[in-house]
Amino acid sequence: MKLSKHDIIFLLFSIISASCAKAQHTETQYYYTHEEAYKLIAIDSSLNNMEEYNFMRKDTWESFNLGNTGQAHQSLSLEWDDQKGFKSGMTHFDLYKFDREKIKYYKIHKPYSEIYYYMGSKRENIFGASFAQNVKNRLEYGLNFHRVLSNGVYRKIRAKNGDFSLYGIYSSKNSRYNLKLDMAFSKVKTEENGGLQVDFINDRSNLESNKEFYAIRIAEGLTEHKNFDMLISNVYNFGYYTIDSISDSLALKKFHPSYSLSYSTGTQKNTYAFVDKDATLDYYGDFFQNTDSTYYRLYYHQIPNKLSLSYSGLKKNRDSLSYRNFGTELSLQHDNIELWQNGAEFTTNNLHIATQIRSTLEASKAWNYDLSAYYFITGYNQNDWKIDARFSYNLEKFGEFSLAASSELQEASWIEASLYTRESASWENNFKKKQRTRFALDYALKKFQFKAHAEYNILSNFIYFNQESKPEQLNGVSHYWQTYFSKDLQFKILHFDNFIGLQGTNSTEAIRLPLVYLKSSLYIEGKIFKGNMLGRFGLDLRYNSNFAINAWNPLIGQFYIQDQQNMKFTPVLDVFLSFKVKTLRVFAKANYINEGLIQSNYFTALNYPDRGRTFAGGLIWRFFE
């Protein structure tokens, strides 16, 4: 493992700062996100899934990358871009990126900081830090940083990604005015090797003793994404004051917002680029450019302006305040978008109206609801719309269930609709708008650690990338369904956590997914060293049923269907050890320890095998000063 001097200085600074922290603060702390500002989420300090460090692991359906942390990824379930408005279509690095929607706004009483560092085989390094503080309830701010440096086990597949986010919330002395700043920056830089030239999985005569010996298909490919997003919001609140008595001689005047009027503006800059300085016709086919290099570059700049009015549900009685189980927001937003694609220019002005009606947590009702809708009046996304409804009811000891339904009409993403590459393959598609209608049911019984989910999707005019790596639209209606169950079993110190997912579609020519996906964790957990340490030791098992994996086109940054290789049934077994002392958590893990026992490996995309057996370890250290 080799770190730059800047990385070493950063880690030393973080550790020294942590060592100087005051006594640990064990009170539960919370955060919320931009999309659900009314929902407080407790900061997780358990050992649950701590060893799942590589961004692909989730509580439900997971994802594959191209055989190295930081490389392009695809989900094991249906991917649908829910982003509102203009979409570039370049979504296959999003799990590594920061954006404003991922910012965590902390509700804390004391300064909060966290550092983490993960180290794996072949110079795989992931490290970062978070910090948040509330200064006298007048200024709240926080920052988050992480970096990925991973060489990979195969040649020319190195990833070098970095992300940074920052938020600040200033409140006036009377709490009526708020000034908010949100900022996020991401840079993804990955080498592209095009996959291996030989199949050592199905033909063991091609097996090499060292994975770096395999010949690759691209020698000088490089992908680079840059995203910068900043939003400034001015909020003026209308509401009521109450007098809170602190003592017989001292009282505090406290403001409670009821209505809020806000205006926000900012900038979003996005660059997606690929270049191969030693391109060959055999690899790129119709996409080959008869110049000194084959390349693609898309850049767009978006300036949003949003005006909104919201109601928190607060009402005033004679001598007290209370909350209705009703909150609402109405907004109008204009987005100026300027786009450049390999020299071609495009400008549009999106204008949309949106509304939301929801329950309020302060009303403390057993039932909750959320109704939202938007409609685009002008611009690239003109006549796009979506209606979304969610309802949940808490039956206490009998569990909680929720129902969700949505319907939307969505313009094709830019890469689906338009490609200009000068000398090579180009298209200007006049696709119909995509439509999706979705119904979902969820049930959770916390006491028995059981969750169930079922959903059904009706997809009209679905767009996919065909075997020629070009976008194609299905005629008629596609149906997609999925269901999954998770059940955690426990007998004293023995735990057995399970997830099983099932899915299917009638459009297998366009949607290639496994019918079954299962993951299980068997481990023991308990206090050791006189109760001063919490330890966990166990096994993680994952497998999915056979399916035709997708292929990857690095030039346009898209996965497309193929019929040359299947991902066969391949159980993947990991062994891990983790422990916690106060707010320090540490883990060690051996990934895919059964490589070669059933078969040599498995493909995650056409010609892209998984890393195979690797080792990793890391720590997370949290502080409340």
Secondary structure, DSSP 8 states (H G I E B T S, - for coil): ----HHHHHHHHHHHHHHHT--S---S--EEE-STTTT--EE---S-TTTT--SS---SSS-EEESSSTTS-EEESS-------S---S--TTGGG---GGG--EEE-SS-EEEEEEEEETTTEEEEEEEEEEEETTTEEEEEEEEEEEE--SSTT--EEEEEEEEEEEEE-TTS-EEEEEEEEEEEEEEEE---BSS-TTT-GGG--SSGGGS-BS-SSEEEEEEEEEEEEEEEEEEEEEEEEESSSS-EEEEEEEEEEEEEEEEEEEEEEEEEETT--HHHHGGG--SSS-EEEEEEEEEEEEEEEEEE--EEE-SS-EEE-S-EEEEEEEEEEEEEEETTEEEEEEEEEEEEEEE--GGG--SEEEEEEEEEEEESTTTT-EEEEEEEEEE-GGG-EEEEEEEEEEE---HHHHEE--TTS--EE-----EEEEEEEEEEEEGGGTEEEEEEEEEEES-EEE-TTS-EEE--SEEEEEEEEEEEEEEETTEEEEEEEEEEEES-TTT----SEEEEEEEEEEEEETTTTEEEEEEEEEEEE--EE--EEETTTTEEE--SS-EE----EEEEEEEEEETTEEEEEEEE-TTTTTSSS--EEETTEE---SEEEEEEEEEEE-
